[in-house]
């Protein structure tokens, strides 16, 4: 196992919010491909809530992650997790959705087992809606409903074969609901293209926090909103299975480039194979009973390119890549895909071992340097560090420094393991008195530094 190591200038966008005075909490999923830096959140875990901020007038960014709609919620008893409750609400014991009322995509078998799995998913969606309702009720009770922007989204599309883990629309088309009192009318719908890399820049824009120029996303709401012409998607390794697919979509067409066309669609992913619908697809495939589009995912190879007209073919069944009437569109989308890959520095063709060695030399995780303290007072002007503290005249500022490029510093004046670590964003003005300060540093993907503890007396 290893952590991704993004470029040194990349931070979690919550650090920019925290530096601007926001109280940031996550309750509590963190599938970041790296260990969450302790500087990312004021609170991380099942206790995370805006109600825990120090002042009622402090702005906040609070994330809640109900996981009831995870694909495992469709699994049968043999594999299903025993307890997936969130905020006291769990999955229903008996089906409330009638399987006979469920509509299945044409590329999935239409039988009782598959319908039951999807009906179970709809039940889980209803339970998640109840959780959302409870959170909105808490905003209302706290008098915050009219002054809070609410976003509801998911991390990927539906957890079905040809959905999750695939850049087809069923895998990347996610719910996005925004409630912004006074700015967005209830029931308003837009057809603009949004990528979830746009979420961070949008939140920063709404909060009037400058958007770093390195961010790949762009705001889709607010005064600085920019409408997209294309969105992009990628598929690489999933669990044990290596792959490489890139995709581009405009409002009508979807283009996919399979860089491993010699591979089958269904690579070996043991976790995914617990899904009852996929198990049934394998059974029917063995019995040669799959029909029409249901056979697509069982093919032993793939076309190098795929092109779909999502207006006339929303299930992405009819590949137009070889259709002479669509060669102009194919070429346009292909060129856009390659331009995007160059723009973002797509590293998909580098082996994972090479990537790890580039970021963790000799496959050893680098450790962030230990921060130090630099006093600025009448008798000193910051020319020397004071790692062990000292006594200084008032007024005094305390600067913190770490030698690891791209590292963030957190500090606290509290004792114990439950101390609240604040994000260091500029020199601290220390009042008269004695102050014991703890500081540590972290760069994303690196190991956390040791603590630096020092006592300063200001008189």
C-alpha positions in Angstrom: 0.0 0.0 0.0 1.1 3.6 -0.7 -0.4 7.1 -0.7 -0.7 9.2 -3.8 1.7 12.2 -3.7 0.3 15.1 -5.7 2.5 18.1 -6.7 3.8 20.1 -3.8 1.5 23.0 -4.5 -1.7 20.9 -4.2 -3.7 21.2 -0.9 -7.1 19.9 0.0 -9.5 22.7 -0.8 -10.8 22.7 2.7 -7.4 24.1 3.8 -8.2 27.2 1.8 -11.6 27.4 3.5 -10.0 26.9 6.9 -7.4 29.6 6.2 -10.3 31.9 5.4 -11.9 31.2 8.8 -14.3 28.3 8.0 -14.9 25.4 10.4 -14.6 22.3 8.2 -15.9 18.9 9.2 -16.3 15.5 7.5 -18.6 12.8 8.8 -16.8 10.7 7.7 -15.7 8.9 4.4 -12.2 9.6 3.2 -11.5 7.6 0.0 -8.8 10.1 -1.2 -6.1 7.7 -2.4 -4.0 9.2 0.4 -4.2 9.4 4.1 -6.2 12.5 5.0 -3.8 15.2 6.2 -4.7 16.3 9.7 -4.7 19.9 8.4 -7.7 19.1 6.1 -10.5 19.1 8.7 -11.3 20.7 12.0 -13.2 17.5 12.8 -13.0 14.1 11.0 -15.2 11.2 12.1 -18.7 10.3 13.2 -18.7 13.2 15.6 -18.1 15.8 12.9 -20.8 18.5 12.9 -21.1 22.3 12.3 -22.6 22.4 15.8 -19.2 21.8 17.3 -17.7 25.1 16.1 -16.4 27.5 18.7 -18.6 30.4 17.7 -22.1 30.4 16.4 -21.3 33.0 13.8 -18.3 31.1 12.4 -18.9 30.1 8.8 -18.7 26.3 8.2 -18.3 23.6 5.6 -19.8 20.3 6.8 -19.8 17.1 4.9 -22.0 14.1 5.7 -21.6 10.8 4.0 -24.5 8.3 4.3 -23.2 5.1 2.9 -26.4 3.1 2.7 -26.5 3.4 -1.1 -23.1 1.7 -1.5 -23.2 -1.2 -4.0 -22.8 -3.6 -1.1 -26.3 -2.6 -0.1 -27.6 -4.7 -3.0 -25.7 -7.8 -2.0 -27.5 -10.8 -0.6 -27.2 -12.0 3.0 -24.1 -14.0 2.4 -22.0 -10.9 1.7 -24.0 -8.0 3.1 -22.5 -6.0 5.9 -24.2 -6.6 9.2 -24.5 -2.9 10.3 -24.5 0.0 7.8 -26.6 2.4 9.8 -25.7 6.1 9.6 -27.0 8.6 12.2 -29.3 5.9 13.5 -30.9 5.0 10.2 -30.1 1.7 8.6 -31.3 -0.4 5.7 -34.8 -1.8 5.7 -35.3 -5.4 6.8 -38.0 -6.1 4.2 -38.4 -4.6 0.7 -40.6 -1.5 0.4 -40.0 -1.2 -3.3 -41.9 -3.7 -5.5 -39.4 -5.5 -7.7 -42.1 -5.7 -10.4 -42.0 -1.9 -10.7 -38.3 -1.7 -11.3 -37.0 -0.8 -14.8 -33.6 -2.5 -15.6 -31.2 -1.2 -18.2 -31.4 -3.3 -21.5 -27.8 -4.6 -20.9 -28.8 -6.4 -17.6 -30.9 -9.5 -17.3 -34.5 -8.9 -16.6 -35.4 -11.5 -13.9 -36.5 -11.6 -10.3 -33.0 -11.8 -8.8 -31.8 -8.7 -10.7 -35.1 -6.8 -10.0 -34.9 -7.6 -6.3 -31.3 -6.3 -6.1 -32.3 -3.0 -7.7 -35.4 -2.7 -5.6 -33.2 -3.1 -2.5 -31.1 -0.2 -3.9 -34.1 2.0 -4.2 -35.0 1.2 -0.6 -31.6 2.3 0.4 -32.0 5.5 -1.5 -35.2 6.2 0.4 -33.4 5.7 3.7 -30.6 8.0 2.6 -33.3 10.6 1.8 -34.5 10.4 5.3 -31.0 11.1 6.6 -30.8 14.1 4.4 -34.1 15.3 5.7 -32.9 15.0 9.3 -29.8 17.1 8.5 -31.9 19.8 6.8 -34.2 19.8 9.8 -31.1 20.5 12.0 -30.2 23.4 9.8 -33.7 24.7 10.2 -33.7 24.2 14.0 -30.4 26.1 14.2 -31.8 29.1 12.2 -29.3 28.4 9.4 -31.5 27.1 6.6 -31.8 30.5 4.8 -28.1 31.3 5.1 -26.6 27.9 4.0 -25.9 26.5 0.6 -26.6 22.8 0.5 -25.1 20.4 -2.0 -26.2 16.8 -2.5 -24.0 14.6 -4.7 -22.6 11.1 -4.9 -19.0 9.9 -5.6 -19.9 8.0 -8.7 -22.8 6.5 -10.6 -24.9 3.5 -9.8 -23.2 0.4 -8.4 -24.3 -1.9 -11.2 -22.4 -3.7 -13.9 -21.4 -1.1 -16.6 -22.1 1.6 -14.0 -19.6 2.0 -11.2 -16.0 1.6 -12.3 -16.9 2.5 -15.9 -16.9 5.9 -17.7 -20.2 5.2 -19.4 -22.9 7.6 -18.3 -24.3 5.1 -15.8 -21.0 5.2 -14.1 -20.2 8.9 -14.1 -23.7 10.5 -14.2 -24.4 11.4 -10.6 -27.1 13.3 -8.7 -26.3 16.9 -8.1 -28.9 19.0 -6.2 -28.1 22.5 -4.9 -30.3 24.5 -2.5 -29.2 28.2 -2.4 -31.8 30.4 -0.9 -32.3 33.6 -2.8 -30.1 32.5 -5.6 -31.6 29.3 -7.1 -35.3 28.9 -7.5 -36.9 25.7 -6.1 -37.3 23.1 -8.9 -34.9 24.9 -11.3 -33.1 22.5 -13.6 -30.1 23.1 -15.8 -28.5 21.0 -18.5 -25.0 22.4 -18.1 -22.1 19.9 -17.9 -20.5 19.7 -14.4 -17.5 17.6 -13.4 -16.9 16.9 -9.7 -13.5 18.5 -10.0 -15.6 21.7 -10.2 -17.0 21.3 -6.7 -13.9 22.7 -4.9 -13.6 25.8 -7.1 -17.3 26.4 -6.8 -17.3 26.3 -3.0 -14.3 28.6 -2.9 -16.0 31.0 -5.3 -19.2 31.1 -3.3 -17.2 31.7 -0.1 -15.3 34.5 -1.9 -12.0 32.6 -1.4 -9.5 33.0 -4.3 -9.3 29.9 -6.5 -5.7 28.6 -6.9 -4.7 28.6 -10.6 -3.5 25.0 -10.5 -7.0 23.7 -9.9 -8.4 21.8 -12.9 -12.0 22.5 -12.1 -14.0 25.6 -12.6 -16.9 27.2 -10.7 -20.4 26.2 -12.0 -22.3 28.6 -9.7 -21.9 32.1 -8.4 -20.5 35.3 -10.0 -17.5 33.5 -11.6 -19.4 30.5 -13.0 -18.1 29.1 -16.3 -20.1 26.7 -18.5 -18.2 23.7 -19.7 -18.1 22.4 -23.3 -16.7 19.0 -22.2 -16.3 16.7 -19.2 -13.7 14.0 -18.9 -13.4 10.6 -17.2 -10.9 7.9 -16.7 -10.7 4.3 -15.7 -7.4 2.7 -14.5 -6.7 0.1 -11.8 -9.7 -1.1 -9.8 -8.6 -3.3 -6.9 -6.7 -6.2 -8.6 -7.5 -5.3 -12.2 -5.4 -3.0 -14.3 -7.0 -1.2 -17.2 -6.8 2.2 -19.0 -9.8 3.9 -20.5 -10.3 7.6 -21.2 -13.6 9.3 -22.0 -14.8 12.7 -23.2 -18.4 13.9 -23.3 -20.2 16.9 -24.6 -23.9 17.6 -24.2 -24.7 15.0 -26.8 -21.9 12.6 -27.6 -19.7 10.3 -25.5 -16.3 9.2 -26.7 -14.3 6.3 -25.1 -10.8 5.3 -25.9 -9.9 1.7 -24.8 -6.1 1.6 -24.5 -6.3 -2.1 -23.7 -8.7 -3.4 -26.3 -7.3 -6.9 -26.0 -8.7 -7.2 -22.5 -12.3 -8.4 -21.7 -14.8 -6.0 -20.2 -15.1 -8.0 -17.0 -11.7 -8.1 -15.5 -11.3 -10.0 -12.2 -12.5 -7.9 -9.3 -13.4 -10.2 -6.4 -15.2 -7.5 -4.4 -17.5 -6.6 -7.3 -18.2 -10.2 -8.0 -20.3 -10.4 -4.9 -23.0 -8.4 -6.7 -26.1 -10.6 -7.3 -26.7 -9.1 -10.7 -23.2 -9.8 -11.9 -23.4 -13.3 -10.4 -26.6 -13.9 -12.4 -25.0 -12.5 -15.6 -22.2 -15.0 -15.2 -24.7 -17.8 -14.7 -26.7 -16.9 -17.8 -23.5 -16.5 -19.8 -22.4 -20.0 -18.9 -25.9 -21.2 -19.9 -25.8 -19.2 -23.2 -29.0 -17.4 -22.2 -27.9 -13.7 -22.4 -29.6 -11.8 -25.2 -28.8 -8.7 -27.3 -27.1 -5.9 -25.3 -26.8 -8.2 -22.3 -23.9 -9.9 -24.0 -21.8 -6.7 -24.3 -20.0 -7.0 -20.9 -19.2 -10.6 -21.6 -17.1 -9.9 -24.7 -13.5 -11.1 -24.5 -12.2 -8.0 -26.3 -13.3 -4.4 -26.8 -13.2 -1.9 -29.7 -10.4 0.6 -29.5 -12.8 3.4 -29.7 -16.5 3.9 -28.8 -18.8 6.8 -29.7 -22.4 7.2 -28.6 -25.2 9.6 -29.3 -26.6 9.9 -25.8 -29.7 11.7 -27.1 -30.9 8.9 -29.3 -29.0 6.1 -27.4 -29.0 7.0 -23.7 -28.0 3.5 -22.7 -24.9 3.7 -24.9 -25.5 0.5 -26.8 -25.0 1.5 -30.5 -21.3 2.2 -31.1 -20.9 4.8 -33.9 -17.1 4.8 -34.0 -17.1 3.1 -37.4 -20.1 4.9 -38.8 -18.9 7.1 -41.8 -21.6 9.7 -40.9 -20.0 10.4 -37.5 -16.3 10.5 -38.4 -16.1 14.3 -37.9 -17.6 14.0 -34.4 -15.3 11.1 -33.7 -12.2 13.0 -34.7 -13.3 16.1 -32.7 -13.8 14.1 -29.6 -10.6 12.1 -30.1 -8.6 15.3 -30.4 -10.2 16.7 -27.3 -9.4 13.6 -25.3 -5.7 13.8 -26.3 -5.6 17.6 -25.6 -7.0 17.0 -22.1 -4.5 14.2 -21.4 -1.7 16.5 -22.3 -3.2 19.4 -20.3 -3.5 17.4 -17.0 -0.3 15.4 -17.5 -2.1 12.0 -17.7 0.3 9.4 -16.2 -1.8 6.4 -17.3 0.9 4.9 -19.4 3.4 4.9 -16.6 3.5 1.6 -14.7 2.3 1.6 -11.1 5.7 0.5 -9.9 7.3 3.4 -11.7 4.8 5.8 -10.3 5.4 4.6 -6.7 9.2 4.8 -7.1 8.8 8.4 -8.4 6.8 9.4 -5.3 8.2 7.1 -2.7 11.9 6.4 -3.5 12.7 2.8 -2.9 9.0 2.4 -2.0 9.6 4.1 1.4 7.2 6.8 2.4 9.0 10.1 2.8 8.5 11.9 6.2 7.5 15.5 6.5 10.1 17.7 8.2 9.6 18.9 11.7 8.4 22.5 11.8 10.1 25.1 13.9 9.2 28.5 15.5 10.6 31.9 14.5 9.9 34.7 17.0 9.4 38.3 15.8 9.6 40.7 18.7 11.3 44.1 19.6 14.6 42.4 20.3 14.5 39.9 17.4 13.4 40.3 13.8 13.1 36.6 12.8 16.7 36.1 11.9 16.9 32.9 14.0 14.6 30.1 14.9 13.7 29.3 18.5 12.8 25.6 18.4 12.7 25.4 22.2 10.9 28.6 22.9 12.1 31.5 25.1 11.2 34.8 26.6 10.4 37.9 24.5 9.1 41.4 24.9 5.6 42.4 23.8 4.3 42.8 21.1 5.4 39.4 19.7 4.5 37.5 16.6 5.3 33.8 16.2 6.1 32.5 12.7 6.2 28.8 11.9 8.4 27.2 9.2 8.9 23.8 7.8 11.5 22.8 5.3 9.5 20.3 3.3 8.2 21.8 0.1 4.4 21.9 0.0 3.9 20.9 3.6 1.1 22.4 5.8 1.5 23.1 9.5 -1.0 22.6 12.2 -0.7 23.8 15.8 -2.5 23.7 19.1 -2.2 25.3 22.5 -4.1 22.4 24.0 -2.8 19.3 25.7 -3.7 15.6 25.2 -4.6 13.4 22.3 -8.0 15.1 21.7 -6.5 18.5 21.1 -8.0 20.6 18.3 -5.3 21.3 15.7 -5.7 24.6 13.9 -4.3 25.3 10.5 -1.3 27.7 10.5 -1.9 30.3 7.9 0.2 33.2 9.1 2.2 34.6 12.2 0.4 34.3 15.5 0.1 37.4 17.8 1.0 36.1 21.2 -0.5 38.1 24.1 1.4 38.6 27.3 1.8 35.5 29.4 3.2 32.0 29.0 2.2 29.8 26.0 3.1 26.2 25.3 2.6 25.5 21.6 2.6 22.2 19.8 3.2 22.1 16.1 3.5 19.4 13.4 3.5 19.3 9.7 2.2 17.2 6.8 2.6 17.0 3.1 -0.1 15.0 1.3 1.3 11.5 0.7 4.2 11.9 3.2 4.3 10.7 6.7 3.4 13.1 9.4 6.2 14.9 11.1 7.1 14.6 14.7 5.7 17.2 17.1 7.6 20.4 18.0 6.8 21.6 21.5 8.0 24.9 22.8 7.1 27.4 25.6 7.1 31.1 25.0 6.8 33.8 27.7 5.8 37.3 26.5 6.1 40.3 28.8 
